[in-house]
Amino acid sequence: MAVKKKLSFEEALGLLEGSAESLKRDGVTLEESLKNFEAGMDYYNQCMEILSEAKQRIEVYTKGGEE
């Protein structure tokens, strides 16, 4: 299950939390667990990408102020 649309950090984090909660529920089949895990990894990767981009932007601004 791939993330299709570009989400905000807050949206992706909320969906990641939802995927994690789904994995904790009783009575979830292995197949459902795998789908939730895959979706969670997609949301995790999207969060990490957004954070990495933000870090790069911050570094640009802070290096610009040092000159």
N, C-alpha and C positions, 0 to 999 in steps of 0.2 A: 504494500500500500504506500504509494509515494504521495508526498505533499504536492498538490497541484498548484495552488495559488500562493503568492507571496504574502506571508502573514507578518503582522507586527510582532515584536519580541513578546509583548504581553499576551497576544493571542496564542503564539506558539508555546509559550511557557504554560499557559492554562491548559492547552490540549495535552501537553506532556504530562502535567499533573493528573489529568483525567485518565490518560493511558496507564499511568502508574497505579492509580486507584483501582482501575479495572483489573489489573493483575493481582491485586490483593483480595478480590472477592472470592467467596466460596462458590463452588459449583460451576466455575468457568472451565470450558473444555480446553484441551491442549491447542486445538486449532484457533479458538478465540484468543487464547493467551499469546500465541505466536503472532496473530494479526495485531493485537494490542502492543506487543513488544516492537514489531516492525514499525508501526505508526509512531510509537514513542521515540524510536531511534531517529526517524525522519524529523520529528519535532525537535529533538535534542540537537541534531545536526544543524537545523535551521537557526536555533537559538545561538549555537556556537558561532555560526557564520555572522550573524548580526552583531554579536559581541566582539568578534574579531574586527569587523569593519569599524565599529565604534572606537575600539582601541587604536586602530590605525589613524583615525581622524583626530583623536585626542593627541596622539604623538606628533602629528603634523602641527597642530596648534601650539603644543608646548615647545617643540623645537623652534618654531617660528618666533616665539617670545624670547628665546634664549639668545638670539642673534643680535 
